[in-house]
Amino acid sequence: MSTGNGHAPRVLITGGAGFLGSHLADRLLNAGYQVRLLDNLDPQVHPQMDATFQDRRPPAYLSPESELRVGSVLDERAVAQALEGVTVVVHFAAVVGVGQSHYQIARYSQVNLQGTAVLLEGLLQRQRQPGSGLSRLLVAGSMSVYGEGRYWCPGCGVSRTSAGRSLAQLRRKQWEVLCGACGAELEPQPTDESKPPQLGSMYALTKHAQEQMCLLFGRTYGVPTVALRFFNAYGPRQALTNPYTGVAAVFAGELLAGRRPQVFEDGRQRRDLVSVHDVTTACQAAIERAGIEGETFNIASGETLTVAELAEELARALDVPLQPFITRHFRQGDARHCIADISAARARLGFAPRVRLADGMRELATWLSQQSPRLPDPARRPPAASGAQARAIQELRGFGLTG
């Protein structure tokens, strides 16, 4: 990969020291890119940081070939300096967490929306400089924008989109999505990119706005822009101490600490998990593929399983004889089912997920077994009630967001 002047193109990845960003950095370095990372090393994601941000040690997994700039997307100067000499920008920087976003509204709005605005204004200043145009802006979207996915009504014999489940229904422990016309339980179907947004959390709202801000900027200023909506990504380097990260990492962290993972509702809600390696493959394709400017693509595996099955699969892979605890509580903002239609990504990006779930779980288990010495010794482990997941649930309960 090279530019017209023979130099390797330089990519900036915001949030680049995190789970997805670091894996993408490795892939792009191997493909011949120069890679710069902008990351504030948030302690919620990077537990090696202290809460005052004074101990700014980068995570050990970062490649020494990547250039790390420690700074925030909210800092105009840091963003402007990070953009110098860059020809591709990948915007991953965001605060992530459906439940937490309901009560940290200002934080999610500030980082996800204002941070994106600062980045786009920085890009605009770059665009006004001769010979400094971007070849691609890639923004990370989220499956959360769909809310409930598409459904089929067996009673009516037609496809349905649902307004979701009412609070009264959830309090009755009636978990499945119902047809508004005949009352039948709806059957989940693959959800394509044309499904209208259903923003059930502040996180979903900010991710949708972040995506649309970037696409609008691209149309306005002629910057080739692509949005990828990631489904449930999993793999090595997920933050095990962050209870608001991906469900696989949350469950794994609990299992390694000797605690049963807590599963909401009845555990039968279905999810589409995708390996981080397939995610980064899609990102590289979105950077390099011509003729896809202004488009949005689902990135997922096409394989689904229930949340309870995921917890059981992880327990087997880790050889931890613990069954998930089915709480029969709900969490406001959670979708019952959301599975992906990836036909557009297959056709337009040439995307073909290659990591089967069983293989991905084995890789994750191998990495997790290498992390377990960093967690408390079994004899000194705290009781289940003091686990990170339990504390997060307690916070949700305090704000009336679970029941």
N, C-alpha and C positions, 0 to 999 in steps of 0.2 A: 504494500500500500504506500503510495507516495503522491505528493502534490506535483503540479506542473513544474516546479522548480527543483524537483528531485529530492526534496526533504519529506520525511514522514509527516503526515498530518498530526497536529496536536489536538487531543480531545480533552475537554474539561468535563469531569463528572462531579456534579454537586451531590453532597451526601456520599461521596465516593469511598469513605473508609468503612462504610457499613456492609451489611450482608450482601445485597445485590451489587452495590457499587464496586466492592473489592473484587468480586468474581468477574464482573465485566472488565475491570481494569486488567486483570490477568489475561483474559481472552484477547483484548485489544493489543496489549503488549506483545503477545505471541503472534499477532497478525501484522506487527510492524508499525503500529501507531506509537506516538509519544502520548503519555497519559499524565494529566494533572488532576489532582483531587482537591476539592474544597469541602471541608467538613469541620464542624465545631466540636466533634467528639463528645456529644451529649452523654452525660453519665447514665441516663436511662438506657442507652444503647451500648455504651462502652463502660463497663463497670470498673475498668482500670483507672477511670477519671474520678477525681473527687468532686464533690458537689459545688465547689467554688471555681471549678475549671482551672485550678492552678497547676495541677499535675497533668500536663498535656502529653502523656506518653501515647504514641500511636499503637494500635493493635499489632501484635507480633505477626499476624498473617499477611500484612501489607507487603507487596513486592517492593524491594529497594529500588527497582527501576521506575516506579511511579513517583511523581513529585507531589508530596502532600503539602497543601497550604491549610493551616489550622485557622479557621475563621467562619463566620456566619453569613448566610445569604441575606441577612438583614443589614449587613455592614456594606454600605455602598463602595467604600474604598477597597475592602477585601475582594468584593465581587469584580470591580474594575481591574484590579491587579491580576486576579485569577483568569480573566478573559484575555489578557495580553497574549497575542500570538496564537490564539485558538481558532481552529476552523470548524470544529464540531463541538456541540454542547449537549450533554445528557443530563437532564434535570431530574435527579432522584431525591433531592433534599426535601424532607417532609417529616412532620410528627405523625406517627402511625398509631392508631388505636381507636376502634369503634366506640367502646364503652367509655374510655377516658375522655374522648372528645366531647361528650355530653356535659361534662362539668369543668373542663379546662378550655372553655370556649375561646377566651382571649388568646391563649397560647396557640391553639390550633389555627385560629384565624391569622395571627401574626406570622407564624412561621410558614404556613402553607400558602397563604394568600399574599401577605405583604412581602414575604421572601421571594415569591415568584415575580411580583411586581418590580422589586429591586433588580432581580436578574434581567428581566425584560428591558428595563430602562438602561441597564448596562450594555445589553446587546444593541439597543438602539444607538447608543453613543458610538459603539464599535462600527455599526453599519454606516455611519456618517463619515468614517475615515476612509480615504482612498485605498482600495486594494485589500480591505479587511473584511470582506463579506463572509458570512457563514455558509458552509456547504450543507449543514443539517442541524436542526434542533430536534432532539428526541425527548419527549416528556413521559414520565411514568404515570399512567392512569391506574385505576383500581376497579376490580369487580364490584366493590361496594356501591358503585353508582347505580347498579341495576336493582338493588334491593331484592325483592322476590324476582326470580327469573321467569322465564316463560313456562306455561303449563298447558296441559291437555285436560279437558273435562270429559270424563267417560260418560256422564249423564247426558250432556248436551251434544257430545260428538264434535266439539269445535275447540280450537286453540283459545287460550285465555291469557290475559295479563291480569294480575291481581293487585288490588289496592293494599294488600298485606293483611296482617292479622290484628284485630282490635285488641286493646288492653283487656277488655272484658273476656274475650275468647282465651287469651293467654292465662288469665286468672282462673279460668275453668279447666286449665291443663288440656285444652283442645289444641293440639300442636299443628295439625296439618292445615294447609291453606284450603279454603272452601270456595266453591263456585258461587258467585253472587246471584246467579240466575236460578240454579236448581238446588244448591246446597250440598252437592256432592264434593268429596275430597278430590282435589286436583292432583294430577300426576305431573311431576317435573319433566320438562323438556329442555334440550339445549337452547341456550340464550345467545342470540346474535347481537351484533353491534347496533342494529337499528331499534332495539327495544328502548322505549323512552326511559329516561332516568327516574329512579324512585329513591329519593335521598332520605334514608332513614336514620342518619346520624350526622353530627357536625363534621366528622371525618369525611363521610361520603360527599357532603356538600362542598367541602373545601377541595377535595380531590377532583370533583367534577369541574369546579371553577378553575382550578389550576390547569387542568387539561384544556378547557375552553379558552383561557387566557393565552396560552401558548399557541393554539391553533389560530386564534384571531390575530395575534401578533404576526404569525407567519403569513397569513393572507394579506395583511395590511402592508407589510414591509418587504414582501417577496422573499422571506426566509423559508426554505424547504423544511416543513415541520411534520412530524409523525407522532402520534400518541399510541402507546401500547397499554392496554388494560390487563394488568397481571391478575391472575386468579391466585390461589393459595400456594405461594412459592415456599419451598422447603429445601434444606440442604445444610452442609457444614457452614459454620461461622454465624449462624443465627444467635441472637443474644438470649442466652438461657436464663438470665436473671431479669429479663424484661417481661412482665406478665401481659403486656399489651402487644407483643409481637405475634408472629404466626402461630397458629394453633399447634403445629407439630413441635415447635421449640418449647412452647409452654408446657405441653404434656411431657416432653422429654425431660425438662428441668425438674418437674415434679417427681417423675419416676426415678431419676438419678438421686434425688434427695430422699428417697424412700417413702414417698407420699403417693396416694392414689390420685390420679388426675380427676378433677371435677368436671363433669360434662353436663351442660345445660339441657333442659327439656327432657326428652326421652332418649337422646343420643342417636336418633335415627335421621337427623338432618343430614343431607347429602352435600358434599363438597368435591371440588375438582382440584387436586393437588398437582403442582407442576415443579419439576426439579429446577434448581437454580441454573443448572447447566443448559437446560432447554431455554430458560429465560434469557440467558446471555447470548445464546445462538440467535434468538429472535432479535435481540437488540442490535447485534452486529449486522444482521440482514436489513434491519430498519435504517441503519446508518448508511449502508452501501447500496441498497436497491434503488434504482431510478424509477420515476413515474409513480411514486406512492405519496407524493407530497399532499398534505392536508388530510390524510386518511387516519382512521382509528382501527386498531386490531385487538381482538381478544388473544391473550397468550395463556394457554392452559395445556393440559395433557390429553384431555378427552376421556380419561379414566376417572371414575367417581367411587367414593366409598362413604360410609356414614362416619360421623364424628366418633362414635363409640368404637367402630371398627379400626379407626386410625389409632386410638389409644391402645387397643389390644394389639395391633400390629407393632407399634413401638415397644410395648412391653415384651413381646416375643423377641424382637430384634435385639433388645438390650438385655435379654435374659433376666428380667425383673418380674417375679411372680405376683404382680399386682393388677387387679381388675379396676377399671375406671369406676368412679363413684357417680352414678346417675342421679343428679340432684333433683330433677323434676322442677327446677326453678327456671324462669325465663330471664332474658336480658333484653331490655328494650333496644331496638335498632338492629337486632340480629335477623337475618333472612332465614326462612325455613330451609329452602333449597335454592341453590344457584349453581348450575353446571353450564359449561361453556360450549358454544358452537365456534369452532376454530377454522371453519371452511374458508373464510376470507383470508386469514393468515396463511393457510396452505396455498391458496391460489395466487395471492398477491405478493407475499413475502417469500414463498417457497419454504415455509416453516413446516417442519415435520418433527414432532416431539419424539425423542429417541430413548429417553430414560424411563424404563418401566417402573411402576410404583414399587414393586418388590425389590428391584435393584437399588432404587434411590433410598429406600428405607435401610437397606444393608449398609450403604455408604454412610448414611446419617448415623447409624448405630456405631459404626467403626470410629467416626469422628467423635461422637459423644463419649465413647469409652475412653478416649484420650483426654477428654475434658473433665471427667469425673473426679480425678484427684484434686482439682481446684475447688470442688464443692465440699461441704462439711463432711468430716468422717462420720460413718454410721453411728458410732457411739455418742457423737456430739451433735447429731442432727436435731433441729428443732422439731417440736410436735407439728402435726399437719396444719393446725390452725394458724401457725406463724409463717407458713409458706408464702412465696410471692403471689401465687395464684389466689390463695385464700385472702391475702391482704387486698388484692385488687377487687375481689368479689365483695369484701366488706366495704370498700369505698363506694362501689356501685349501690350497695344496699343503703348506705348512708344518704345517698342522693335520691333514693326511691326509684332506681333504675333496674332493679331486679325484684322478683317476687315469686 
